[in-house]
């Protein structure tokens, strides 16, 4: 899950100056061990990355279990661990809203998209939609949506990385951002998707181990009784029994619904998640990937329930974790780290701090690969070279693009370090839900979709989502300083997703062009290949 997506909700409109903390030798040592291990993985992967296919999809040789673990690693991020725990710490049950929205996406991915996307695509989800629609126009609009999502995601990641490492390790913000980018470039430039996948796997295992140990220690404090855990949380939390029911953080059901819609369909439209369906050799392994990812994340979020209510039970009314102003040291986002200190001392704190840093590296690496693929594969290889690029030039361009993305990430991360990043973290999920998901879903499941309808709907989704975010509370009030927002909700996908879908439907139904008829005729051949993974009888496909 995108870093700070949950974190900013824990403190929606407050830009807090991060305090520099003393160095934690245990955390530094564990971090250096992790960096050394992952750099060795990158070196190993670089010796096996010889083509663009190797770079983009690890040669399609990752198993379903490995890929499922890596996909889970994308979502079991520092934000999920710190952010959701922080939300439960201050709001109880309401803190689970984002977790429920993101987790609900995986059954849909498993049963609706995994098989069809894997059977049709090669490297990116844009390959899938261009199978039946006019390739130039649909690739341009899909590439635009992908780049917007990746860049905005990347800015939020880098700002979050700088602030977290500044807090946890005592490093200057700029040094933290440059260090993150340098390590990610080492993983991605030389090892590509193979290195990125194994970094995600290692990180997912470490984070799962960390939350398991923390949850077990929390339960040990309460005699392994969930009743005692919740009773302790209720007794010490300022809101009392209210934390066991909705309404502490979100008292508007529309607000809750639009958050859930944004997280659910935004997840299904994230390019770096969809790209992972192509790293496995066949459709069966793709479905196993989604199954294992669901399994691992379900366990992770269950552990976070214990950890979250554990913070309420063990941290409140403990003066060691609160400053003179009565606020939790480092803010609510550090509740999980303080809990690790309370139940496991400096060793567990150091381990969880190092894992927090590791999660940032892994997520940024996945984003960088998907951004590089959009430029070098979708734009250069498929559009400019008409699907017949020089393999060596394509791989070289991919690595150059990766370096450029890394530099851009550092520059933007430093420029935005003092800005409220709430709207940056919000936009990727909303844009993915309003642009990428409707194009992909309707291409696969509605015979009437045409290129004209898809392009129009995607543009409507992009413009409406960006506009409503700007006039919403996070930007209009918190950033621009106006007294009241013109639009009341931070996550507008509940409104922009239907708007994009209706636009696609109306324009496609009204499209009587020759190209539109070709798009409709292409659906049969697309359906056969998406279901069976075989070439149908000769018929119109793509631009033919």
C-alpha positions as CSV (number, residue, x, y, z in Angstrom):
1,X,0.0,0.0,0.0
2,X,1.3,3.4,-0.8
3,X,3.4,5.0,1.8
4,X,1.5,7.8,3.7
5,X,-1.8,6.8,2.2
6,X,-2.9,5.8,5.6
7,X,-0.4,7.9,7.5
8,X,-1.8,11.2,6.4
9,X,-5.3,10.2,7.5
10,X,-4.0,9.8,11.0
11,X,-3.3,13.6,11.0
12,X,-5.2,14.9,8.0
13,X,-4.2,18.5,7.8
14,X,-1.3,18.9,10.1
15,X,2.3,19.3,8.9
16,X,4.4,18.2,11.9
17,X,8.1,19.1,12.1
18,X,9.9,15.8,12.6
19,X,12.1,15.6,15.7
20,X,15.6,14.2,15.2
21,X,16.0,11.2,17.4
22,X,19.2,9.7,18.9
23,X,20.9,7.0,16.8
24,X,19.7,3.5,17.5
25,X,22.8,1.3,17.0
26,X,20.7,-1.9,16.9
27,X,18.5,-0.5,14.1
28,X,21.6,0.8,12.1
29,X,23.3,-2.6,12.4
30,X,20.2,-4.5,11.3
31,X,19.6,-2.0,8.5
32,X,23.2,-2.5,7.2
33,X,22.7,-6.3,7.3
34,X,19.6,-5.9,5.2
35,X,21.2,-3.6,2.7
36,X,24.2,-5.9,2.3
37,X,21.9,-8.9,1.7
38,X,19.7,-7.2,-0.8
39,X,22.7,-5.8,-2.7
40,X,24.0,-9.3,-3.1
41,X,20.6,-10.3,-4.4
42,X,20.8,-7.4,-6.9
43,X,24.2,-8.6,-8.1
44,X,22.9,-12.2,-8.5
45,X,19.9,-10.9,-10.4
46,X,22.0,-8.7,-12.7
47,X,23.9,-11.7,-14.0
48,X,20.5,-13.1,-15.1
49,X,19.0,-10.0,-16.6
50,X,20.0,-9.9,-20.2
51,X,16.9,-8.8,-22.0
52,X,13.9,-6.5,-21.7
53,X,11.7,-9.4,-20.8
54,X,14.1,-10.3,-18.0
55,X,14.1,-6.7,-16.8
56,X,10.3,-6.1,-16.9
57,X,9.0,-9.5,-15.7
58,X,12.0,-11.5,-14.4
59,X,11.7,-13.7,-17.5
60,X,8.3,-14.9,-16.4
61,X,9.9,-17.5,-14.2
62,X,8.7,-16.5,-10.7
63,X,6.5,-19.1,-9.0
64,X,3.0,-18.3,-7.7
65,X,4.2,-18.5,-4.1
66,X,7.2,-16.2,-4.7
67,X,5.1,-13.8,-6.6
68,X,2.3,-13.8,-4.1
69,X,4.8,-13.0,-1.4
70,X,6.2,-10.2,-3.4
71,X,2.7,-8.8,-4.2
72,X,1.9,-8.9,-0.5
73,X,5.2,-7.2,0.1
74,X,4.0,-4.3,-2.0
75,X,1.0,-3.8,0.3
76,X,2.5,-4.8,3.7
77,X,4.3,-1.5,3.6
78,X,5.6,0.8,6.3
79,X,2.4,2.7,5.8
80,X,0.3,-0.3,6.5
81,X,2.2,-1.2,9.6
82,X,2.7,2.4,11.0
83,X,-0.3,4.1,9.5
84,X,-3.1,1.6,10.2
85,X,-1.7,0.9,13.7
86,X,-1.6,4.7,14.3
87,X,-5.2,5.0,13.2
88,X,-6.3,2.2,15.5
89,X,-4.4,3.9,18.3
90,X,-6.3,7.1,17.9
91,X,-9.6,5.9,16.5
92,X,-10.1,2.2,17.3
93,X,-12.3,0.4,14.9
94,X,-12.3,3.2,12.4
95,X,-8.6,2.6,11.8
96,X,-9.5,-0.6,9.9
97,X,-11.4,1.2,7.1
98,X,-8.4,1.5,4.8
99,X,-7.3,-2.0,5.5
100,X,-10.7,-3.4,4.6
101,X,-10.8,-1.4,1.4
102,X,-7.4,-2.6,0.2
103,X,-7.9,-6.2,1.3
104,X,-11.2,-6.5,-0.5
105,X,-9.5,-5.9,-3.8
106,X,-7.7,-9.3,-3.8
107,X,-10.7,-11.6,-4.2
108,X,-11.7,-9.5,-7.2
109,X,-8.2,-9.7,-8.6
110,X,-8.2,-13.5,-8.1
111,X,-11.6,-14.2,-9.7
112,X,-12.0,-11.4,-12.2
113,X,-8.7,-10.2,-13.5
114,X,-5.8,-12.5,-12.8
115,X,-6.5,-15.1,-15.5
116,X,-7.5,-12.8,-18.3
117,X,-4.8,-10.2,-17.7
118,X,-2.1,-12.9,-17.6
119,X,-3.3,-14.6,-20.7
120,X,-3.4,-11.4,-22.8
121,X,-0.5,-9.3,-21.6
122,X,3.3,-9.4,-22.0
123,X,4.8,-6.8,-19.7
124,X,2.2,-4.2,-18.6
125,X,-1.6,-3.9,-18.4
126,X,-1.4,-1.5,-21.3
127,X,-0.5,-4.5,-23.5
128,X,-3.9,-6.0,-22.5
129,X,-6.1,-3.1,-23.4
130,X,-4.3,-2.5,-26.7
131,X,-5.2,-6.0,-27.8
132,X,-8.7,-4.9,-29.0
133,X,-8.5,-1.1,-29.1
134,X,-6.7,1.2,-31.4
135,X,-3.1,0.9,-30.1
136,X,-1.7,4.4,-30.6
137,X,-4.5,6.4,-28.9
138,X,-5.2,3.9,-26.1
139,X,-1.5,3.4,-25.3
140,X,-1.0,7.2,-25.1
141,X,-3.9,7.7,-22.7
142,X,-3.0,4.6,-20.6
143,X,0.7,5.6,-20.5
144,X,-0.4,9.1,-19.3
145,X,-2.5,7.6,-16.5
146,X,0.3,5.2,-15.5
147,X,3.0,7.9,-15.3
148,X,0.7,10.2,-13.3
149,X,0.0,7.3,-10.8
150,X,3.7,6.3,-10.6
151,X,5.1,9.9,-10.2
152,X,2.5,10.8,-7.5
153,X,3.0,7.5,-5.7
154,X,6.8,8.1,-5.9
155,X,6.7,11.6,-4.5
156,X,4.7,10.4,-1.5
157,X,7.1,7.5,-1.0
158,X,10.1,9.7,-1.0
159,X,8.7,12.3,1.3
160,X,7.5,9.6,3.6
161,X,10.9,7.9,3.5
162,X,12.8,11.1,4.3
163,X,10.5,11.8,7.3
164,X,10.5,8.3,8.7
165,X,14.3,7.8,8.4
166,X,14.9,11.3,9.8
167,X,12.8,10.3,12.8
168,X,14.1,6.8,13.3
169,X,17.7,7.0,12.4
170,X,18.6,10.6,13.1
171,X,19.8,11.2,9.5
172,X,19.2,14.6,7.7
173,X,16.1,14.5,5.5
174,X,18.1,15.1,2.3
175,X,20.6,12.3,3.1
176,X,17.7,9.9,3.8
177,X,16.0,10.6,0.4
178,X,19.3,10.3,-1.5
179,X,20.2,7.1,0.3
180,X,16.8,5.5,-0.5
181,X,17.0,6.5,-4.2
182,X,20.7,5.3,-4.5
183,X,19.8,1.9,-3.1
184,X,16.7,1.5,-5.2
185,X,18.6,2.4,-8.4
186,X,21.2,-0.2,-7.5
187,X,18.4,-2.9,-7.2
188,X,16.5,-1.9,-10.3
189,X,19.1,-0.7,-12.8
190,X,21.1,-3.8,-12.6
191,X,18.7,-6.5,-11.3
192,X,15.4,-5.3,-12.8
193,X,12.2,-7.1,-11.8
194,X,14.1,-10.2,-10.6
195,X,16.0,-8.2,-8.0
196,X,12.9,-6.2,-7.1
197,X,10.9,-9.3,-6.6
198,X,13.4,-10.9,-4.2
199,X,13.8,-7.7,-2.3
200,X,10.0,-7.6,-1.8
201,X,10.0,-11.3,-0.7
202,X,12.8,-10.7,1.8
203,X,11.0,-7.6,3.1
204,X,7.6,-9.3,3.3
205,X,9.1,-12.2,5.4
206,X,10.9,-9.8,7.7
207,X,7.8,-7.7,8.3
208,X,5.6,-10.7,8.8
209,X,8.0,-12.1,11.3
210,X,8.2,-8.7,13.1
211,X,4.4,-8.2,13.4
212,X,4.0,-11.8,14.5
213,X,6.5,-11.4,17.3
214,X,5.0,-8.1,18.3
215,X,1.5,-9.5,18.3
216,X,2.5,-12.5,20.3
217,X,4.2,-10.3,22.9
218,X,1.2,-8.1,23.1
219,X,-1.1,-11.1,23.8
220,X,1.4,-12.4,26.4
221,X,1.0,-9.1,28.3
222,X,-2.8,-9.8,28.5
223,X,-2.6,-13.5,29.2
224,X,-3.4,-14.3,25.6
225,X,-6.9,-13.1,26.1
226,X,-8.5,-10.9,23.4
227,X,-11.1,-9.9,25.9
228,X,-8.5,-8.5,28.3
229,X,-6.7,-6.8,25.4
230,X,-9.8,-4.9,24.3
231,X,-10.9,-4.2,27.9
232,X,-7.5,-2.7,28.6
233,X,-7.7,-0.6,25.4
234,X,-11.2,0.7,26.4
235,X,-10.1,1.4,30.0
236,X,-7.1,3.5,28.9
237,X,-8.2,5.1,25.6
238,X,-9.7,8.7,25.9
239,X,-12.7,7.6,23.9
240,X,-13.5,4.6,26.0
241,X,-16.0,2.1,24.6
242,X,-16.5,4.2,21.5
243,X,-13.3,2.8,20.0
244,X,-15.0,-0.6,19.6
245,X,-17.6,0.9,17.1
246,X,-17.5,3.1,14.0
247,X,-17.7,6.9,14.4
248,X,-14.6,8.1,16.2
249,X,-12.6,9.1,13.0
250,X,-15.3,8.9,10.3
251,X,-18.8,9.8,11.2
252,X,-20.1,10.3,7.7
253,X,-21.0,7.1,5.9
254,X,-20.4,8.7,2.5
255,X,-16.8,9.5,3.6
256,X,-16.3,5.9,4.6
257,X,-17.8,4.6,1.3
258,X,-15.7,6.8,-0.9
259,X,-12.5,5.8,1.0
260,X,-13.4,2.1,0.5
261,X,-14.1,2.6,-3.2
262,X,-10.9,4.5,-3.7
263,X,-8.8,1.8,-2.0
264,X,-10.7,-1.1,-3.6
265,X,-10.7,-0.1,-7.2
266,X,-7.5,2.0,-6.9
267,X,-5.7,-1.2,-5.9
268,X,-7.0,-3.0,-9.0
269,X,-5.7,-0.2,-11.2
270,X,-2.2,0.2,-9.8
271,X,0.3,-0.5,-12.7
272,X,3.0,-2.0,-10.5
273,X,0.6,-4.5,-9.0
274,X,-0.9,-5.5,-12.4
275,X,2.6,-5.8,-13.8
276,X,3.4,-8.6,-11.3
277,X,0.9,-10.9,-13.0
278,X,3.4,-11.2,-15.9
279,X,6.3,-12.3,-13.8
280,X,4.9,-15.9,-13.6
281,X,5.0,-18.5,-16.4
282,X,1.3,-19.1,-16.8
283,X,-2.3,-18.3,-15.8
284,X,-2.4,-20.9,-13.1
285,X,0.6,-19.3,-11.3
286,X,-1.0,-15.9,-11.7
287,X,-4.1,-17.0,-9.9
288,X,-1.9,-18.7,-7.2
289,X,-0.1,-15.3,-6.9
290,X,-3.4,-13.6,-6.0
291,X,-4.4,-16.4,-3.7
292,X,-1.1,-16.3,-1.7
293,X,-1.1,-12.6,-1.6
294,X,-4.6,-12.6,-0.2
295,X,-3.6,-15.2,2.4
296,X,-0.5,-13.3,3.6
297,X,-2.2,-9.9,3.7
298,X,-5.2,-11.4,5.6
299,X,-2.9,-12.7,8.2
300,X,-1.0,-9.4,8.3
301,X,-4.1,-7.3,8.8
302,X,-5.3,-9.6,11.6
303,X,-2.0,-9.2,13.4
304,X,-2.4,-5.4,13.0
305,X,-5.7,-5.5,14.8
306,X,-3.9,-7.0,17.8
307,X,-1.0,-4.6,17.5
308,X,-3.3,-1.6,17.0
309,X,-5.5,-2.3,20.1
310,X,-2.3,-3.2,21.9
311,X,-1.0,0.3,21.4
312,X,-4.2,1.7,23.0
313,X,-3.9,-0.8,25.9
314,X,-0.2,-0.4,26.6
315,X,0.8,3.1,25.6
316,X,-2.0,5.3,26.9
317,X,-1.3,6.6,30.4
318,X,2.4,5.5,30.1
319,X,4.3,8.8,30.5
320,X,7.5,7.3,29.0
321,X,6.0,7.5,25.5
322,X,4.4,11.0,25.7
323,X,6.0,14.4,25.6
324,X,5.5,17.4,27.9
325,X,2.7,18.5,25.6
326,X,0.8,15.3,26.2
327,X,1.2,14.0,22.7
328,X,2.7,10.7,21.7
329,X,6.4,11.1,20.9
330,X,6.8,11.3,17.1
331,X,3.0,11.4,16.6
332,X,0.5,8.6,16.3
333,X,2.4,7.1,13.3
334,X,5.1,6.0,15.7
335,X,2.7,4.1,17.9
336,X,3.8,0.7,16.5
337,X,7.5,1.5,17.1
338,X,6.8,2.6,20.7
339,X,4.8,-0.6,21.2
340,X,7.8,-2.6,20.0
341,X,9.8,-0.8,22.7
342,X,7.2,-1.5,25.4
343,X,7.0,-5.3,24.7
344,X,10.4,-6.1,23.2
345,X,12.9,-3.5,24.2
346,X,15.6,-2.0,22.0
347,X,16.2,-5.2,20.0
348,X,12.6,-5.4,18.7
349,X,12.5,-1.7,18.2
350,X,15.7,-1.8,16.2
351,X,14.4,-4.7,14.1
352,X,11.1,-3.0,13.3
353,X,12.9,0.2,12.5
354,X,15.1,-1.5,10.1
355,X,12.2,-3.4,8.5
356,X,10.3,-0.1,8.2
357,X,13.2,1.3,6.1
358,X,13.3,-2.0,4.1
359,X,9.7,-1.7,3.2
360,X,10.3,1.8,1.7
361,X,13.1,0.5,-0.5
362,X,11.0,-2.4,-1.8
363,X,7.9,-0.4,-2.7
364,X,9.9,2.3,-4.4
365,X,11.8,-0.3,-6.5
366,X,8.5,-1.8,-7.7
367,X,7.2,1.7,-8.7
368,X,10.5,2.5,-10.5
369,X,10.2,-0.7,-12.6
370,X,6.6,0.0,-13.7
371,X,7.5,3.7,-14.5
372,X,10.5,2.6,-16.6
373,X,8.3,0.0,-18.4
374,X,5.7,2.6,-19.3
375,X,8.4,4.7,-21.1
376,X,10.7,2.1,-22.6
377,X,8.3,-0.6,-23.5
378,X,4.8,1.0,-24.0
379,X,6.1,4.3,-25.5
380,X,9.4,3.4,-27.2
381,X,9.1,-0.3,-28.1
382,X,5.4,-0.5,-28.9
383,X,4.5,3.0,-30.2
384,X,7.7,4.5,-31.7
385,X,9.2,1.2,-32.9
386,X,5.8,-0.4,-33.8
387,X,6.5,-3.4,-31.6
388,X,9.9,-4.3,-33.2
389,X,12.6,-2.5,-31.2
390,X,16.3,-3.2,-31.0
391,X,16.4,-5.4,-27.8
392,X,19.8,-3.9,-26.7
393,X,18.6,-0.3,-27.2
394,X,15.3,-1.0,-25.4
395,X,17.2,-2.5,-22.4
396,X,19.6,0.5,-22.4
397,X,16.7,2.9,-22.6
398,X,15.1,1.1,-19.7
399,X,18.1,1.5,-17.5
400,X,18.5,5.2,-18.5
401,X,14.8,5.8,-17.7
402,X,15.3,4.1,-14.3
403,X,18.2,6.5,-13.5
404,X,16.1,9.5,-14.7
405,X,13.1,8.4,-12.5
406,X,15.5,8.1,-9.5
407,X,16.9,11.6,-10.0
408,X,13.3,13.0,-10.4
409,X,12.3,11.2,-7.2
410,X,15.1,12.8,-5.2
411,X,14.5,16.3,-6.6
412,X,10.7,16.1,-6.0
413,X,11.2,14.5,-2.6
414,X,13.4,17.3,-1.5
415,X,11.2,20.0,-3.0
416,X,8.1,18.7,-1.3
417,X,9.7,17.9,2.1
418,X,7.9,20.8,3.9
419,X,4.6,20.4,2.1
420,X,1.5,18.6,3.3
421,X,1.7,15.4,1.3
422,X,-1.9,14.2,2.0
423,X,-3.2,15.1,-1.5
424,X,-0.1,13.6,-3.1
425,X,-0.7,10.3,-1.4
426,X,-4.5,10.4,-2.1
427,X,-4.2,11.1,-5.8
428,X,-2.5,7.8,-7.0
429,X,-5.3,5.6,-5.7
430,X,-8.1,7.9,-7.0
431,X,-6.4,8.3,-10.4
432,X,-5.8,4.5,-10.7
433,X,-9.5,3.9,-9.8
434,X,-10.8,6.5,-12.2
435,X,-8.5,5.9,-15.2
436,X,-6.7,2.6,-15.3
437,X,-9.3,0.3,-13.7
438,X,-12.3,1.3,-15.9
439,X,-10.2,1.0,-19.1
440,X,-9.0,-2.5,-18.1
441,X,-12.3,-3.8,-16.7
442,X,-14.5,-2.7,-19.7
443,X,-11.9,-3.8,-22.2
444,X,-12.1,-7.3,-20.7
445,X,-15.8,-7.6,-19.9
446,X,-17.9,-5.3,-22.2
447,X,-18.1,-6.0,-25.9
448,X,-19.4,-2.5,-26.7
449,X,-16.4,-0.6,-25.6
450,X,-14.7,1.5,-28.4
451,X,-11.4,3.4,-28.5
452,X,-13.3,6.7,-28.7
453,X,-15.3,5.8,-25.6
454,X,-12.2,4.5,-23.6
455,X,-10.1,7.6,-24.4
456,X,-13.0,10.0,-23.5
457,X,-13.8,8.2,-20.3
458,X,-10.2,8.0,-19.2
459,X,-9.7,11.7,-19.8
460,X,-12.9,12.5,-17.9
461,X,-11.8,10.2,-15.0
462,X,-8.3,11.9,-14.9
463,X,-9.6,15.5,-15.0
464,X,-12.5,14.9,-12.6
465,X,-10.4,13.1,-10.0
466,X,-7.6,15.7,-10.1
467,X,-10.1,18.6,-10.0
468,X,-12.2,17.2,-7.1
469,X,-9.0,16.5,-5.1
470,X,-7.8,20.1,-5.6
471,X,-11.2,21.6,-4.5
472,X,-11.4,19.0,-1.6
473,X,-10.4,19.7,2.1
474,X,-6.8,18.4,1.8
475,X,-5.8,20.9,-0.9
476,X,-8.4,23.7,-0.9
477,X,-8.3,24.2,2.8
478,X,-5.1,22.7,4.1
479,X,-2.7,23.7,1.3
480,X,-4.3,26.7,-0.3
481,X,-5.7,28.1,2.9
482,X,-9.4,28.7,1.9
483,X,-11.9,28.6,4.7
484,X,-14.2,25.9,3.3
485,X,-13.7,23.2,0.7
486,X,-15.8,23.3,-2.5
487,X,-16.0,19.5,-2.4
488,X,-16.4,17.8,1.0
489,X,-14.5,14.5,0.5
490,X,-10.7,13.8,0.3
491,X,-11.2,10.6,-1.7
492,X,-13.5,11.3,-4.6
493,X,-13.4,7.9,-6.4
494,X,-17.0,7.2,-5.4
495,X,-17.9,10.0,-7.8
496,X,-15.1,10.0,-10.4
497,X,-15.2,6.2,-11.1
498,X,-18.9,6.1,-12.1
499,X,-18.4,9.3,-14.1
500,X,-15.6,7.7,-16.1
501,X,-17.5,4.5,-16.7
502,X,-20.7,6.3,-17.7
503,X,-18.7,8.5,-20.1
504,X,-17.1,5.4,-21.7
505,X,-20.6,3.8,-22.0
506,X,-22.3,6.8,-23.6
507,X,-19.5,7.7,-26.0
508,X,-19.1,4.0,-27.0
509,X,-22.8,3.6,-27.6
510,X,-22.9,6.7,-29.8
511,X,-19.7,5.7,-31.7
512,X,-20.7,4.7,-35.3
513,X,-17.2,5.0,-36.7
514,X,-15.4,2.2,-38.7
515,X,-12.9,2.0,-35.9
516,X,-15.6,1.6,-33.3
517,X,-17.0,-1.4,-35.2
518,X,-13.6,-3.0,-35.4
519,X,-13.2,-2.5,-31.6
520,X,-16.5,-4.3,-31.0
521,X,-15.6,-7.1,-33.4
522,X,-12.3,-7.6,-31.7
523,X,-14.0,-8.6,-28.4
524,X,-14.7,-12.2,-29.5
525,X,-11.1,-13.0,-30.3
526,X,-10.0,-11.2,-27.1
527,X,-12.5,-13.3,-25.0
528,X,-11.2,-16.6,-26.4
529,X,-7.6,-15.7,-25.7
530,X,-8.3,-14.3,-22.3
531,X,-10.1,-17.5,-21.2
532,X,-8.0,-20.1,-22.9
533,X,-4.7,-18.5,-23.6
534,X,-4.6,-19.7,-27.2
535,X,-4.7,-18.0,-30.5
536,X,-8.3,-17.9,-32.0
537,X,-9.1,-18.3,-35.7
538,X,-7.9,-15.4,-37.8
539,X,-9.9,-12.3,-37.2
540,X,-9.6,-8.6,-36.5
541,X,-7.3,-7.8,-33.6
542,X,-5.8,-4.5,-32.5
543,X,-5.1,-2.3,-35.5
544,X,-5.9,-5.0,-38.1
